[in-house]
Each structure stands twice: as structure tokens, then as C-alpha cells.
């Protein structure tokens, strides 16, 4: 078995059997491709079935010189998944990455926007511009529903259940979930649909796509990033802000205002509660307020 054939089979497996998104599949592909590129610099020929753990250890040693520990950890995870697939399909008897140790890295917490900063960013949108109403509806939905950027760009009109107060989202692994949507968010989406979107000539296969670009097609992830980057710059906010920052802020603000962690987990679409906990980076001042408000000893000092 040659590398490219094994890699193609693995990508098909991730797509069909695991239901991974195109973005995730491309990331796994790139991890394995780095190993393939490294092997091409060696004199010996090694296939996916014959490569040994010593060679992979050497690859990780070399790549650790040029990438961050977080990237190194992700590459190891990607390779481990690839060789687990080969074992699963009975191509190999062992996984040569099984003894690899991932570098110790702390949990990276992205910047969070305050409610005032979110309002300031959205206020920079020029509503006289043809895309202004669309951009306001998009950012309100990112923050109001805590969506991933891909969930936002693939949202359909048929996913809107405003009478019931929910939207339907297709998340990672094609898993469906329903998220509450507030009336203000509904208002902005309705304005966009009725006043702007109705006048956009829609291309075939995008008739049900909610947020369209000027050509009548689905917005790209990069376009959403660029829109947000431009607004943040105009707002003068000195933080690294991406679409995910709005999702992170959504979860943090919910928790700070008393929402249950399990409910936040369901709205974010996390399989494990431990994944949700990374969003809960409450500052010490807020924790102190919680202690003063809820702990019985704080209420009844001696």
C-alpha cells in the first residue's frame, strides 16, 4: 500500500463513516502529509505498513524544532488517528505512534469580549451598505446562539423555527441540535431576509442558504473572519478576535449570569462536559462575588 492511497482511503473513512467536516478532514490530511514529506527526504523507502516507531519518533523529534508544542501535539494526534485506522482495517497489527508522548501544554483560552465590546463592534457596521444588514444579523447570531463559523455559514432558512424560538444547527459529525434564539436576533435576521436577501439573485443549490455573498452563494469562512477583523479594527479593540471569540463570549456570559453548565454544553454541541469547561475561565473577582453571594459561611459570619 502506497502513502497517497492510504491517505485517500483514510479521508474517505473520515468523511463517510465518521462524518467529519471538510475542514477537519483537511487538517488530518495535512498532519499525515507532513510525515510523508519527511520520509521523502530519507534514503530508505517505507510504506504505511512497514514504517516503524523509531522512524516516527525521529520525525517528531525533527518537527518539534520548527513547530510549537501545541502544533506538535496536534500532529501526533493526527498520526495516531491515521494508524489507528490502518489497525482497524487490519492493514497493520500495531500502531507505531502508541508510545509517543505529547508535549505538556496548558489549556489555551481565547480572548473574551465584554458585552460592551460586542455592542461596540456591531455598532461599526455600516447599515447603509448592501451587506450591512447581513453582517449585523450574522454577528448577532454568532454571539446570540454561540455558533461555530461553519455552522453559521451553512445555516439555512429552513433551519429557522422562530415561532418556537429555536434554530436548528448541523454541528460536528453532522450532529443536529436545536438552540434557542432571542427575539432581537430573530428581528435582525427577518430584516435581512425581507429587505436584503430577497433581492439577491441566488445561485442553484443555495436557495435555502441563509447568509449569501454578493454572488448569491454561501459565504466562506475566510470572509466571515475578514468582516470581523475589519470591524474590530474600526472599534479600536486591542484583542485577537475571531468568530470563535463570539462563541466563547456567549458561553462565558451565560455562565456568569447563572446558566447551568449542562445547558451550555447542549447549546454549544459538546459531547463531553470537560470540553465545555475550558470556556469557563471566570476571573477571580467574579468567583469572589459568587462566594459572597452563595456560600452559607459568607452569609452568616461569626
Beta strands, then each sheet from edge to edge (+ up, - down):
strand 1: 160-161
strand 2: 166-170
strand 3: 176-180
sheet 1: 1+ 2- 3+
end
